[in-house]
Amino acid sequence: MSKIPNSVKVAGVDYQVVRNKEYVQIGSDKNYRGMCDSNLGVIELVAGLGESVEEQVFAHELVHVMLDQAGYDEHDEDMVNRLGIVLHQVLKDNQLYFGENEKLFWPDFSGIHEIHRAEGQKFVTDGSIVGKEE
């Protein structure tokens, strides 16, 4: 199951992630796997992609969004392709996460729950969506 979020914040701007589109259109061309619109705050991904491909397309669109937010109006598509591939690989292979809280879903649980990670960290939650590392 893909771990692409429903929204992502880049440089303080929230972008809605719309997945499983029948087609993604840029101008009059519908032959795209993904696109971003920084004016509307939207990233669109076409349906029918494999999980890794969908994640890679999402990373590609994130590079476009980051360049937009950094003030670059012109994007070299070859550079965006290469950076998107590397960004996807680095984030996924290293399981990078820099947030303070990790969101979890605990259906029908109550009380205190602990998760012991391979790295030796312990994650504690009271059954709510958000827990904390100890």
Secondary structure, DSSP 8 states (H G I E B T S, - for coil): -----SEEEETTEEEEEEEEES-EEETTEEEESEEEETTTTEEEEESS--HHHHHHHHHHHHHHHHHHHTT-----HHHHHHHHHHHHHHHHHTT----SS-B---TT--S-EEEE-TTS-EEEE-SSSB-EE-
